[in-house]
């Protein structure tokens, strides 16, 4: 069965900015979905912010193996209930790809637990992306490095937790470097952050970038059943312990009431 992917896009620049509209007539989300659908093992559809529930209903997320997230201008406009819903699905096992300015999204900050801040410059400079973990599944099919001719600079310090793996590091004309491809796991869900993707340049049409996205979807997809009880915290009473034990101290809960035994 094909990996079910939802490509989420804020879809504000895509609709309102002439430069972005010319580069991405079907929106960045449409271009990304088209690139993913080049792989017969992936079935990608799109969702955008202006749709009811931002296109991310409980039913749709329950059917989603991997969600990709691109946002920039209106991170604060994303409904907190949808953020909680997405986070729950990640903990249950849904994969998440956070792209470019999505580093400042509510969902990425929630899952990282840090400010996710960085330095930046919009000068149209060159970015050389070095593959520093060439054996990683996300890096397959790439050379030792590739170049994006014009982009927005993202620079260190990047206020995120230490990742499981650093797959890519970028260098820019201005001299900065940036950890541009990082992996994480939260609960049963795998997360990949990938920084290239500034909207005023045709970065998502780049063949190397599209290879990274397809590889990342396959890496993030978890074939195991969702851990739908991962947020539960049930009491395991003494008489249900695997080995016989005797209570020897006070307890706060007796039949739902505070007390001592």
C-alpha positions as CSV (number, residue, x, y, z in Angstrom):
1,X,0.0,0.0,0.0
2,X,1.3,3.5,-0.8
3,X,2.4,5.8,1.9
4,X,-0.4,8.3,2.5
5,X,1.0,11.9,2.7
6,X,-0.7,15.2,3.3
7,X,1.2,18.2,2.1
8,X,0.2,21.1,4.2
9,X,0.7,24.7,3.0
10,X,-0.1,28.0,4.6
11,X,-1.0,29.1,1.1
12,X,-0.9,32.9,1.7
13,X,2.2,33.9,-0.3
14,X,1.1,31.4,-2.9
15,X,-2.1,33.3,-3.5
16,X,-1.1,36.9,-2.7
17,X,2.4,37.3,-4.0
18,X,2.9,37.6,-7.7
19,X,6.5,36.3,-7.7
20,X,5.4,33.2,-5.7
21,X,2.3,32.7,-7.9
22,X,4.5,32.7,-11.1
23,X,6.9,30.2,-9.6
24,X,4.2,27.9,-8.2
25,X,1.0,28.2,-10.1
26,X,-0.5,25.4,-8.1
27,X,1.0,26.6,-4.8
28,X,4.2,25.3,-3.2
29,X,2.0,22.5,-1.7
30,X,0.9,21.5,-5.1
31,X,4.5,21.4,-6.4
32,X,5.7,19.3,-3.4
33,X,2.8,16.9,-3.8
34,X,3.5,16.5,-7.5
35,X,7.2,15.7,-6.7
36,X,6.2,13.1,-4.1
37,X,3.7,11.5,-6.4
38,X,6.5,10.8,-8.9
39,X,7.2,7.8,-6.6
40,X,4.7,5.0,-7.1
41,X,5.1,4.1,-3.4
42,X,3.7,7.5,-2.3
43,X,0.2,9.0,-2.6
44,X,0.3,12.7,-1.7
45,X,-2.7,15.0,-1.4
46,X,-2.7,18.7,-0.2
47,X,-4.3,20.7,2.6
48,X,-4.2,24.4,3.2
49,X,-4.7,26.9,6.0
50,X,-7.9,28.5,4.7
51,X,-9.8,25.2,4.6
52,X,-12.1,24.2,7.5
53,X,-9.9,22.8,10.3
54,X,-7.0,23.8,8.1
55,X,-7.7,20.7,6.0
56,X,-6.6,18.5,8.9
57,X,-9.6,16.9,10.5
58,X,-9.2,14.1,12.9
59,X,-10.5,11.6,10.3
60,X,-8.0,12.8,7.7
61,X,-5.0,12.7,10.1
62,X,-6.0,9.2,11.2
63,X,-5.4,8.1,7.6
64,X,-2.2,10.0,7.2
65,X,1.2,8.3,7.4
66,X,3.3,11.4,6.9
67,X,2.4,15.1,7.1
68,X,4.6,17.8,5.5
69,X,4.4,21.3,6.9
70,X,5.3,24.7,5.3
71,X,4.3,27.9,7.0
72,X,5.7,31.4,7.2
73,X,3.5,34.5,7.4
74,X,0.8,33.4,9.9
75,X,2.1,30.8,12.3
76,X,0.0,32.4,15.0
77,X,-3.2,31.9,12.9
78,X,-3.0,28.1,13.1
79,X,-5.7,26.9,15.4
80,X,-4.3,25.5,18.7
81,X,-6.7,22.6,18.6
82,X,-5.3,21.5,15.2
83,X,-1.7,21.8,16.6
84,X,-2.7,19.5,19.5
85,X,-4.3,17.1,17.1
86,X,-1.2,16.9,14.9
87,X,1.1,16.5,17.9
88,X,-1.1,13.6,19.1
89,X,-0.8,11.9,15.8
90,X,3.0,12.3,15.8
91,X,3.2,10.8,19.2
92,X,1.1,7.9,17.9
93,X,3.4,7.3,15.0
94,X,2.7,9.7,12.1
95,X,5.8,11.1,10.4
96,X,6.3,14.9,10.1
97,X,8.4,16.8,7.7
98,X,8.9,20.4,8.7
99,X,10.1,22.6,5.9
100,X,12.0,25.9,5.7
101,X,10.2,28.6,7.8
102,X,8.1,25.9,9.4
103,X,10.9,26.0,12.0
104,X,8.9,28.7,13.7
105,X,5.5,27.0,13.5
106,X,3.5,26.1,16.6
107,X,3.7,22.4,15.9
108,X,7.5,22.4,15.6
109,X,8.0,24.5,18.7
110,X,5.6,22.3,20.6
111,X,7.4,19.1,19.6
112,X,10.9,20.5,20.1
113,X,10.1,22.3,23.4
114,X,12.6,25.1,22.4
115,X,12.3,28.5,20.7
116,X,13.5,27.1,17.4
117,X,15.0,30.5,16.6
118,X,17.8,31.2,14.1
119,X,19.5,34.0,12.2
120,X,18.5,34.9,8.6
121,X,19.2,37.1,5.7
122,X,17.2,37.5,2.5
123,X,19.9,38.3,-0.1
124,X,19.4,35.7,-2.9
125,X,22.8,34.1,-2.1
126,X,24.1,30.7,-3.0
127,X,23.6,27.7,-0.7
128,X,25.9,24.7,-0.8
129,X,24.3,21.8,1.0
130,X,26.8,19.2,2.2
131,X,25.7,15.6,2.7
132,X,27.5,14.8,6.0
133,X,25.7,11.5,6.6
134,X,25.9,9.8,3.3
135,X,24.7,6.4,4.5
136,X,21.4,7.8,5.8
137,X,18.2,6.8,4.0
138,X,17.3,10.5,3.4
139,X,20.6,11.1,1.6
140,X,20.3,8.3,-0.9
141,X,20.7,9.2,-4.6
142,X,22.6,12.4,-3.8
143,X,26.2,13.4,-4.5
144,X,28.5,14.6,-1.7
145,X,26.9,18.1,-2.0
146,X,24.5,20.1,-4.1
147,X,24.0,23.8,-4.8
148,X,20.9,26.0,-4.7
149,X,21.8,29.0,-6.8
150,X,19.6,31.5,-4.9
151,X,18.1,31.2,-1.4
152,X,17.5,32.8,1.9
153,X,20.3,32.4,4.4
154,X,19.5,30.5,7.6
155,X,22.3,30.6,10.1
156,X,23.4,29.4,13.5
157,X,22.7,29.4,16.4
158,X,19.6,27.3,15.7
159,X,17.8,26.9,19.0
160,X,16.6,23.3,18.7
161,X,17.4,20.2,20.8
162,X,20.3,18.1,19.8
163,X,19.0,15.9,16.9
164,X,19.2,12.2,16.6
165,X,21.1,12.7,13.4
166,X,22.4,15.6,11.3
167,X,22.1,14.7,7.7
168,X,22.9,18.0,6.0
169,X,24.9,21.1,6.7
170,X,24.6,24.2,4.5
171,X,27.1,26.9,3.7
172,X,26.2,30.3,2.2
173,X,28.0,33.0,0.3
174,X,28.0,35.3,3.3
175,X,30.0,32.7,5.3
176,X,27.4,31.3,7.6
177,X,26.7,27.6,8.1
178,X,23.5,25.9,9.2
179,X,22.4,22.5,10.3
180,X,19.9,22.2,7.4
181,X,18.7,18.6,7.7
182,X,17.9,17.2,11.2
183,X,16.1,14.1,12.5
184,X,14.1,13.7,15.7
185,X,11.7,11.2,17.2
186,X,8.8,12.2,19.5
187,X,6.8,9.3,20.9
188,X,6.5,6.8,18.0
189,X,6.7,9.5,15.3
190,X,9.8,10.5,13.3
191,X,10.4,14.1,12.4
192,X,12.7,15.6,9.8
193,X,13.5,19.3,9.5
194,X,14.8,20.5,6.1
195,X,15.6,24.2,5.7
196,X,15.7,24.9,1.9
197,X,12.5,26.2,0.6
198,X,12.3,30.0,0.5
199,X,9.2,30.9,-1.4
200,X,10.5,33.5,-3.9
201,X,12.9,31.0,-5.5
202,X,12.0,27.8,-7.4
203,X,13.6,25.6,-4.7
204,X,10.9,22.9,-4.7
205,X,11.4,22.3,-8.4
206,X,15.1,21.4,-7.8
207,X,15.7,17.7,-8.5
208,X,17.9,17.2,-5.5
209,X,15.5,18.8,-3.1
210,X,12.7,16.6,-4.5
211,X,14.9,13.6,-3.9
212,X,15.4,14.6,-0.3
213,X,11.6,15.0,0.2
214,X,10.7,11.6,-1.3
215,X,13.5,9.9,0.8
216,X,12.3,11.7,3.9
217,X,8.7,10.6,3.5
218,X,9.8,7.0,3.2
219,X,12.1,7.4,6.2
220,X,9.4,9.0,8.3
221,X,6.6,6.6,7.5
222,X,5.9,4.1,10.3
223,X,4.2,0.9,9.2
224,X,3.3,-0.1,12.7
225,X,-0.3,0.4,14.0
226,X,-0.8,3.8,15.7
227,X,-0.2,3.9,19.4
228,X,-3.6,5.4,20.1
229,X,-3.2,4.9,23.9
230,X,0.2,6.7,24.1
231,X,-1.3,9.6,26.0
232,X,-3.1,7.4,28.6
233,X,-1.6,7.1,32.0
234,X,-3.5,4.2,33.6
235,X,-3.0,3.1,37.2
236,X,-1.6,-0.5,37.5
237,X,-2.9,-1.6,40.9
238,X,-1.0,-3.8,43.3
239,X,-3.1,-6.9,42.7
240,X,-2.3,-6.6,38.9
241,X,1.5,-6.5,39.3
242,X,3.3,-9.2,37.4
243,X,5.0,-10.4,40.6
244,X,3.4,-10.6,44.0
245,X,4.1,-7.4,46.0
246,X,2.9,-6.0,49.3
247,X,2.1,-2.3,49.8
248,X,4.4,-0.8,52.4
249,X,3.8,2.9,52.1
250,X,1.2,5.6,51.8
251,X,-0.9,6.1,48.7
252,X,-2.8,9.1,47.4
253,X,-5.5,7.3,45.6
254,X,-8.0,4.8,47.1
255,X,-11.0,4.1,44.9
256,X,-10.6,7.6,43.4
257,X,-10.2,9.4,46.7
258,X,-7.1,10.7,48.4
259,X,-6.2,8.6,51.5
260,X,-3.8,6.1,53.1
261,X,-3.7,2.4,53.1
